[in-house]
Amino acid sequence: MYKTYSLELAGRTLSVDIGRVGKQANGCAFMHYGDTTVLSTATASEKPRDGIDFFPCSVEYEEKLYSVGKIPGGFNKREGKASENAVLTSRVIDRPMRPLFPKDYRNDVTLNNMVMSVDPECRPELVAMLGTSIATCISDIPFDGPCAMTQIGMKDGEFVVNPGQLVWDKGDLRMTVASTAEKVIMIEAGANELPEAKILEAIYMAHEVNQTIIKFINEIVAEVGKPKHTYESCAVPQELFDEIKKIVTPEEMEEAVFTDEKQVREENIRNITAKLEEAFAENEEWLAILPDAIYQYQKKTVRKMILKDHKRPDGRALDQIRPLAAEVDIIPRVHGSAMFTRGQTQICNVCTLAPLSEVQKVDGLDENITSKRYMHHYNFPSYSVGETKVSRGPGRREIGHGALAERALLPVLPSEEEFPYAIRTVSETFESNGSTSMASTCSSCMSLMAAGVPIKRMVAGISCGLVTGDTDDDYVLLTDIQGLEDFFGDMDFKVTGTTEGITAIQMDIKIHGLTRPIVEGAIARCREARIFIMDNCMKKAIAQPRPEVGEFAPKIISLQIDPDKIGDVVGQRGKTINEIIARTGVKIDITDDGMVSVCGTDREMMDQAVEMIQIITTEFEQGQIFTGKVVSIKEFGAFIEFAPGKEGMVHISKIAKERINHVEDVLTLGDKVTVVCLGKDKMGRISFSMKDVKQA
């Protein structure tokens, strides 16, 4: 027998079947929200994985195309590699769940979500997030939950709790907030330059809804939850710490880690490691966990100095940004380029413009979005952190960072009507020591401006860190965290925006949530920092978008034609449009509503193509002058092609002022001639005259 639990949530019924399916998983929740159905499971290995110093948790979000009545494209006809949306959803689920597992837990855990049916009014991503929490809470896997998640959209200036897909896609806010019973634990947002106060209002509206969901989950756990299993702790023994401190004193460790040069610090730690390995050479058990012990020693040292002495590893003030530098046009011949440097973090971004026909096609569960006009891609090669590693293509981190920067810049991009281009920006990480995604946002913004993209306002981003003590009011906020502060700190709070408001947020934490003063302080600190970056760095490199696209970028001329004339421009089996392209070397795109885009790099050829299209789509009137080519000669006259696929006839009597007996006496095939339109003859053909051109 199974049991179903239900909750009214944002005007719809959320129901959970427990014990109906997936009984061999440690925990399983069969989720239903409207007609959206998601199977969420949580499983764990019986024993810890050997030789690791991290929690091996994997979150999966499987999009089954049968859930929206589609058969996958391609030859294979089955789901393959996870889509970008699936990867991003997995990351959003992972971020609030991971901190709630025990820090010394090393058993493999897989949290899997399979989307089986999609109701556009009940987004499957939200259902999967809630299902993951429920499945883990009722399982025997150690977990300090529950946590709950709520999404906030915006319609007509008003917040909407758990909006349907259309409101989510089209509104001015797309925010996901996860909470524990006391605190906010994760924030992910994209916004259309919303003020900080409005963002905070949305965060705590979601937090309030989460409390209702947490109460619901606790009721389920009380009835069907399994006792949590015991596990083998992988914590470093205190005896080892005590022995390490006898060899390397806290003062020596402080001196080793407190430097603004990452390479110097790493060399110091290598020397300490070698010293300790020599000391413990005969103790194999301690040697095996020595790297983790040294890491923990560094972490405690850094946290103590920041929290108690307000001393950062590189000597900066708590609200001080690392040295900044920016420049544009560093790569020749590309459409736009910029480089942004903040301390030892350096990103080069390259912008490429193309016709709208080159937008990215998207095949997923959201039927409202079938293409992407703006694409931001982020690369993180191993050399950027001084390591050796074979490139295997973008991983989840690269996809997530690229999506964050993309979301940050979307609100300021011009519309297709204003700027009829597909846009791709690529961020190449040259050097990394903390918050490359925010440097990517800054360099992308400048690259777009250098390429001549008329963005509405400049966008910058910064990350705020946190170190907490034993109580809620014992904490220190850090502006512009570097790698060490990210590794050893409690929070990575990324915020992007303009002078007017926020465009994106991504909050990552390692503790059990943030109090409201911390959230408010971090958002305020990020606003001050991003405006400082724009005023003191970015604007000095490029203050506003260039008035035109660059020399090597394609130029686009747009013109509107009667939609009924689209067939005339295309021609039978594309003959006419292909002829225009062949003659001029341009690229032509036509939308269903008759908007024509002519794209090329040679302005003269583009103008010729536009003229041809205008001739083809213009209603012919008496007196119009055309230049054309003789393509056929008959006894009664000659046919003149005046545009691809368009011909008119000059009667033999209209060729010359004097009488001629044969058309060939004046014209030969291929001759270019100027003619005047006389209208249409009885058969509906266009009639021309050569001899009346001057009088016209």
Secondary structure, 3 states (H helix, E strand, C coil): CCEEEEEEECCEEEEEEECCCCCCCCEEEEEEECCEEEEEEEEEEEEECCCCCCCCEEEEEEECHHHHCCCCCCCCCCCCCCCHHHHHHHHHHHHHHHHHCCCCCCEEEEEEEEEEECECCECHHHHHHHHHHHHHHHCCCCCCCCCEEEEEEEECCEEEECCCHHHHHHCCEEEEEEECCCCEEEEEEEEEEECHHHHHHHHHHHHHHHHHHHHHHHHHHHHHCCCCCCCCCCCCCHHHHHHHHHHCCHHHHHHHHCCCCHHHHHHHHHHHHHHHHHHCCCCHHHHHHHHHHHHHHHHHHHHHHHHHHCCCCCCCCCCCCCCEEEEECCCCCCCEEEEEEECCEEEEEEEEEEEHHHCEECCCCCCCCCEECEEEEEECCHHHHCCCCCCCCCCHHHHHHHHHHHHHHHHHCCCCCCCCEEEEEEEEEEECCCCHHHHHHHHHHHHHHHCCCCCCCCCEEEEEEEEECCCCCCEEEEECCCHHHHHHCCEEEEEEECCCCEEEEEEEECCCCECHHHHHHHHHHHHHHHHHHHHHHHHHHCCCCCCCCCCCCCEEEEEECCHHHHHHHHCHHHHHHHHHHHHHCCEEEECCCCEEEEEECCHHHHHHHHHHHHHHHCCCCCCCEEEEEEEEEECCEEEEEEECCEEEEEEHHHCCCCCCCCHHHCCCCCCEEEEEEEEECCCCCEEEECCCCCCC
